[in-house]
């Protein structure tokens, strides 16, 4: 996740905060200091409200971090590698270096976060029970109890990509003995959950609070989209497993020499090629980017003879270079919607390229492969 601020390490795991998490933290403090605490316990100075609001906001962000650290610690205990933790607008995200190899490992890892939130809610409730009332401390404890209870319960809803969706996936995986079937069911549950929340949110804008309704609808939209994307990624991983880059690539592609002008390239290469994208290479054959038919068409006809291809390629994001015998899974680490996903280089020579169409073809075959391999 881009645009993050490093916050250090917790239990050896790198922790980062997305800018949206900082915005939510500020919003929580403002909401507590201006509305929640003054309404719950009137009669205090504004300075006291702000101090308690700031402390409560920090405790809530710490509870979000605890939720994610619980995921990370259990994942590590179950033998998984943990990359980093990122806090953002919808809570947090723990990046794992690999997928769970057994249903039990996935179940334990997924359930750890919501259980941690529910445990924090229990502690906050006990604090509220023993604190004198009405006081700012008791009101802050009540708010922390409510928010962590909601966080724990919401994350247990059975739909990907929520923790509850992963719990559902683990249970179905163990029940069916088929991870792919569990993927599809958990994704469908996540999409249904997302569309339900969207409907409730739109209804809420009419009957209750427009702000709360819009927020619920946006949350539902995120869940629905993420559920579909997660299924796509898992299907892609399954489809590319065991394949090499050479089995996916377009071999010996037509290239665009960087020193050529656009008119020369069009006449000598493009009009005689079946490709829609062309790797740009230097005089020594080093790939420096790519140009597409759309990029070339954007150059005015009267400027084509004076515009070098290399200047157009410089505007494109650098294209990663892979070897023919690299694992094809590496392709998923690149922007898969790009026209040119990677160039393939062997002994310093460009021998192939992987386009979006190449990857789409392989993934389409992956969807058909299980059916073809299934027993009749």
PyMOL commands that set and color helices and strands:
alter all, ss='L'
color gray80, all
select helices_A, chain A and resi 19-40+46-77+103-130+136-155+163-176+179-207+210-240+245-247+262-268+270-272+293-297+301-306+309-313+328-333+356-373
alter helices_A, ss='H'
color red, helices_A
select strands_A, chain A and resi 4-10+13-18+82-88+91-96+250-251+255-257+277-281+287-292+320-322+340-346+349-355
alter strands_A, ss='S'
color yellow, strands_A
deselect
rebuild
show_as cartoon
